[in-house]
Amino acid sequence: MRKNLSMVLTLLALVGLAPVLSACNTTAGVGEDISAGGHAMTNSAEKHAP
């Protein structure tokens, strides 16, 4: 029983870490993405300002 619980917890940890580990390649451009989102909001706000 304890071995099964240990195996289940290990599998859950690996499944939980998979998205984090796969995102390592995308973190290099996250600053650019955030900046682009900020520019889009600024442009939209300027467009809709009275």
Backbone torsions as a table, in degrees:
resi	resn	phi	psi	omega
1	MET	NA	-43.7	-178.8
2	ARG	-66.9	-35.7	179.0
3	LYS	-65.4	-41.0	178.7
4	ASN	-64.3	-42.3	179.1
5	LEU	-63.4	-41.5	178.6
6	SER	-63.1	-41.0	-180.0
7	MET	-66.6	-41.2	179.8
8	VAL	-64.7	-43.9	179.3
9	LEU	-64.7	-38.2	177.4
10	THR	-64.0	-44.3	179.0
11	LEU	-64.2	-40.6	178.4
12	LEU	-64.3	-38.6	178.3
13	ALA	-64.5	-42.6	179.3
14	LEU	-65.8	-41.1	178.6
15	VAL	-65.7	-37.6	178.9
16	GLY	-69.8	-32.0	-179.5
17	LEU	-84.2	-17.7	-176.8
18	ALA	-56.9	-47.5	178.9
19	PRO	-63.7	-36.5	-179.8
20	VAL	-66.0	-44.6	-179.1
21	LEU	-69.1	-34.2	179.7
22	SER	-75.2	-19.8	179.8
23	ALA	-82.2	-6.0	-178.1
24	CYS	-58.0	-35.6	-179.6
25	ASN	-72.7	-25.0	-176.3
26	THR	-91.6	-12.3	-177.7
27	THR	-69.4	-19.2	178.6
28	ALA	-63.3	-34.6	-177.4
29	GLY	-102.7	9.6	-176.3
30	VAL	-65.8	-34.7	177.9
31	GLY	-63.0	-40.9	177.8
32	GLU	-65.3	-39.0	179.2
33	ASP	-65.2	-42.3	179.5
34	ILE	-65.5	-40.8	178.9
35	SER	-63.1	-42.7	179.0
36	ALA	-63.1	-38.9	177.1
37	GLY	-64.6	-39.6	177.3
38	GLY	-63.8	-42.0	178.1
39	HIS	-64.4	-38.8	179.4
40	ALA	-64.2	-41.4	178.3
41	MET	-66.8	-40.6	178.8
42	THR	-62.5	-46.2	179.1
43	ASN	-62.2	-41.0	179.1
44	SER	-65.0	-41.0	-179.9
45	ALA	-66.1	-39.5	178.5
46	GLU	-66.3	-36.5	-179.7
47	LYS	-66.8	-36.5	-174.1
48	HIS	-98.4	6.6	178.8
49	ALA	-75.3	144.8	-180.0
50	PRO	-70.0	NA	NA
